[in-house]
Amino acid sequence: MERIRIFKVILILSILCIILSSTTVYSQENFKLNVPFSKLVPVNTTTLMGSSNHIKVKIPIPERWQVKSAVLNLSYVNSSALLQNRSRLVVWLNEHPIAQITLNPQLPQGKASINLPINLLKKGYNELNFTVAHHYTLECEDPSSPELWTTLEFDKSSFDFDISLKKVPENLSAISDFLFDSKIFGKNEVNIVIGDKKEETLEMASIVASSIALRFEYRAVNFTISDSIKKGVDNVILGNGEFVKSLTGDVLEKGSILKIIR
């Protein structure tokens, strides 16, 4: 049975008060996400040339996530002139080798599902390093020969994540580094709750939306406006004390305060 809890950051300025609430679902069930590689990392198809080469990319893991499992579905094409027993593609996660792939000239188009060990994933940005070793002869060879290449088809690759969401911590820094974090990818949705459609209220709502969008940086955010709290998404509530009480049951203190209520 799903348990829904509301975490509220309350900012009260005289009559107008702003409540930032995170309505998060906690359950034993995990969220499954399939994310295209190019959406997570701004890199498309890349060709690694020469006898040895590499490319490093960063993948973000939000602080809000509890990662249960992570898999990289990698698509690649290698030269048909390679020596199979001497040509390898190695994938590294945070300087640890996690996969060694033999480059087969007879089957140059390949796909690999690579498990990303949870113990190697850290919150923040993680480094994926793709290295290749190419050879086309057992004798002396030209390390810059055009026959030595592997193309990493990042535009055809993806990540599978199995995650749950952590509880929102009771500190104000959670607003910027936990709730509204540019490392959160997938569907980001924020509901702005207002008690009326007066010009000043709508103006405040637009300011709040702009501020939140800045925190997400280049990530897309879907904003909605309603007169009630929307379950399963983060909510920003604009209104006076009576409006807040009607939604959350909290009785707000007089004066200007800034606090988190669980």
N, C-alpha and C positions, 0 to 999 in steps of 0.2 A: 504494500500500500504506500503510495507516494505521500511524503510529508513535505509541506510547503512552509517555509519560514520567510519572514520579511525582515530585512535589515535596513535600518533607516539612518541616514545622516541628516540631521536637522539643522538648518540654518534659518534663524528667525531675525529679521530686521524690522523692528517696530511692528506694523500691522501685517506686512507681507512676509510670508515664510516659505522657504524652499525646503522640501524634503526629498532627499535622494534615497530611494529604497531599492534594494536588490531582492527581487522575488525569485528565489532559486529552489529548484526541485532537488531533494536529496532522496535517493533510493538505492537499492542494491543493483538496479539496472544501470548499465553504462550507455554512454552516447557513442555511436559509431559514425565516424566521419571519413569520407573519401575526398581527398583534396588534390586537385591537379598540381603537379610539381611546379609548373610555371606560375600558379597563383600564389604559391608559398614562397617561391624564390624567383626573382626577376631575371631568369635565365631561360633561354629557349634551347634549340638544338646547338650542340657544341662538338666540334671535331678535334680530337687530340692527335697530333701528328708527331712523327719521329719515333726513334727507338724507345724513348721514355718521355712521358709528359703527365700533366695532372691539371685538375681544376678543383678549386675549393669553393664551397657555397655555405651559407649560414641558414639554418632552419630555426624558426622561433618556437619556443615552448612557453606558453603563458603561465604566470604564477598561479592563475585560477584553476588550472588543469591538474588533475591527478591522472597521470597517464597509466593505463593498464597494459596496453600493448601498442606497438608502432611498427609498421611494415612499409618499406620502400618498394614500389613496383617499378622496376627500371627497364626501359626499352633501349636497345642499342643495336648498332650495325658495325661490323668490323670488316676489314679488307679480306678478300678471298685469297690474297697472296701470302698470308701469315703462316708461320710454322705453329701448328697447334700446341705442341708440347713445350714451346718456349714463349708463348704469348699469353699474357694475363691482364685482366682488369681487376684491380683490388679496390674495395670500398672501405674507407676509414671513417669512424665516428669519434670525434674528439681525440684523435691520434691513436685510436685503437682499431686494428683491422677487424672487420666484421664479416667480410665476404671476399672470396677469391674465385674469379670466374675465368675459366679457360676460353680463349677466343678461338672458335672453330671456323676455319676457312671454308669447310664444307657446308656449314649452317651459319652463314654470316649474320643473319638477322636473329637476334636473341632477346629474350625477356627473362628477368630474374626477380623473384620476390625475396627481399632481404629483410630479415628481422633486425630492428633497431633495439638493442638491449636496453631495458628500462634503467638498469643501474648505471648506464653510460649517459643517459639523457639528463640534462640539467635545465633548470628554469632559466629562461633568457635565450640567448642565441647559441646554437650548437653547430659545430663545424663538420660538414661532410666533405671528405676529400676523395676524389676519384683519380686513381693513378693507373697508368698503363705501361706495360713492357711489351714492345713489339720486336719480332725478329722474322725474317723471311728466308734465312739461310743459316747453315751451321758454319759456314766459312766467314771470311771477312765480309762485312756489309756496310753499306752507306747508311749511317744513322738518320740521315735526313731524306732517305728515299721516299718518293711519293706513294710507294706501296704500303708504307707503314702508317696506318691510321685506324682509329675507331671513333665512330660518331655516337655520342650520347644523346638520345632522343628525349630530352626533358619535356618537350611538348606532348609526348605520348606516355609520359611517366606520371606516377601519382603516389600519394601516401595514404595509408589506411591507419586511422587512429581509433583506439578504443579508450574512452576517457570517462571520468566522472568529474563533477564540479566540487571544489573545496568550499567549506564554509567561509563566509565573508568575515575577515578579521575585524575586531572592534577597535580600529584605529583610523584616523582621518587620512593617512597616506594611502589607504585602500582605494580611495576615490580615483587616484591617478595611476597607481601601479598595479591594481588588482581588478577593479571594475571596468574602467575605461582604458584599455591597454592595447596599443597598436600590434602587439604580438598575438592578440586573439584574432584568429581567422575563421572563416566560415560565415555563418549568419549572425551578424551583430544587430540587435534590435533594442531600441530604447523607447519607452512609452512616456510621454509627457502628460501628466494629469492636471487639468485646470478646472476651476469651478465656474468660470464664466468666459465669455469671449470678448471682453472689453479690450480696447486698443492696447492699454498698458500691459494687460495680462498676455496678450499675443506677442507683444514686443519682448517681454521677459522670456517667454517660451522660445522665441527665435534666438535670443542671446544664449540661453542654456543649451539649445541644440548646437549652436555654432561652437561653443566651448567644448562640448563633448566630442564633436567631430574633429576638433583640433587634437584631442588626446588620442584618437584612433589614427591620426595621421592619414595615410593613404588607404586605409581599410574602409570599405563601404559600410555605412550604417543606415539602417532603415528606421526612421522616426515615425511614430504614430502619436496622435493626440486623442485623449478621451477624458471622460469625467469620472473614471474609476480606475483602480489599480488593475493592471493586466498581469495575470499569473504567468510565470515561466520566463519573464523578461525583466530587465532593469527598468525601474520607474523613477521619474523625477516629478515630484508633486509641487505645484505652485498654488498657494492659497493662504487664507488666514487660519487662525487657530481652530475656529469652529469647523472649517472645511477639513482640516487635517484630522480632527477628532472623529468626524463622521466617516472617514476612510480607514483610519488605523486604530481608533479608540484611545490614542495618546492625548493626555492633557498637557498642553505646552505651558512652560513657565513664561512669565511676563519678562519683557526686556529682550535684549539681544543675546542669544546664546548659540553655541556651536558644539554639538555633541553627537554621539552615535548611540542609538537605542536599539537593542536587540529584542 
